[in-house]
Amino acid sequence: MALIHLVDDDFAVTDACRFLLEGLNYRVQTWHDSQKFIDSIDPYQCGVVMLDIRMPGIDGQQVHQQLRRQNSTLAVVIVTGHGDIAMAVEEMKLGAVDFLQKPIAAAPLIEALERGIIHSQRQVEQRQRQQLFGALTPRERDIARAVAAGMTNKQIAEHHFIAVRTVEVHRARVMEKMQAGSLAELVNALNRLTLTSLD
């Protein structure tokens, strides 16, 4: 289950949001110190960071930039009383799911958090696919690329100057390592990987 991180130095805001969200069965963790948040969290978990922009020490924009540098799977929803159009555009370019101004109603907040959870789940799945692909041997990666391109075992064997049986063995290993239950599942997983991760 996704975790909602409330990062805001205003205790009244975090208390009110926590009360609302826990009442809707969300898992919530509050952070009043942005540095402690950065130092303590797993940036690759499934979750949403509800992030205030203006905080002492590291501000919300810097926290968001740090999460992006880490290629974090956490989705970010910016919530601030100090927002402006330029700031909103900048945060959206960095990948924020939404930018909401205080005070906010429950409905838009919940919508933004739900979009954030879906986004984060996709990021976690993509990261897992990349890790699985990265664990393949160079030959297995070659076979995986060929399978994703729609080549048959015979075509792969001819292209790589190896026996069809060898291709079958490599393909079976690729399916096992990529945790694919079928060829269609394997091709789908490989096609969801970005082109750069297949290189």
Steps between C-alpha positions, in 0.01 A plus 500: 500500500628844407619735773407870500782721628384839629802731488406836649634703793146611592374258768139615454511406131660160554263419789191592295620310192600197705157493667324521162720243324513244780121527520499388135734207582817648351832421665653833600834618634564863595828687468554850637870505407574465128863397559389219732253389230775488234739316733246246626277386215541226244474697173399185308186409693145532373356819638416866463678798652264784584761772507486858626722741306602747772674331790806588707825338390443303182189636328246291313646576158841374615341186647322437168823553305682257731232234444533547122882471516453168680250384234257448786183301440311726742241727340495863612197722565597859577279669759578857597350831601780678322461361149506694178461406135875495425567274799215269401634467146851427627379231741282338234803487267687320777223241500264612775165325467314813607544844653237604754468827691402517866238489627389206289182299502510129571376389155781656291757378751368143489491509118861618488612235749321223308670612175826508692455145630433370148803689368722367779382141448595527132840641591564218748403239238724665239792508743448129577498417127822697452665318790392162365624588152828627647554159666500324161830393345607680180388200291165486680451872432568439131243220498251718692540785248443256214191354669363852558561573130280202412771269367442125506744261669628397156556862394678576827721191458595601145563860600730403790655191333384267777281189512122532536522289816746752647253779424225302674717457810589871509138601442385276786759663728390846389137414577597366842721797590243751370232313701280458193239225500454503124662628183235773474577611857873508419450704182270738688758549778781555250294746297426702814869550561633823358727474198794623704458223754514239223843623389 
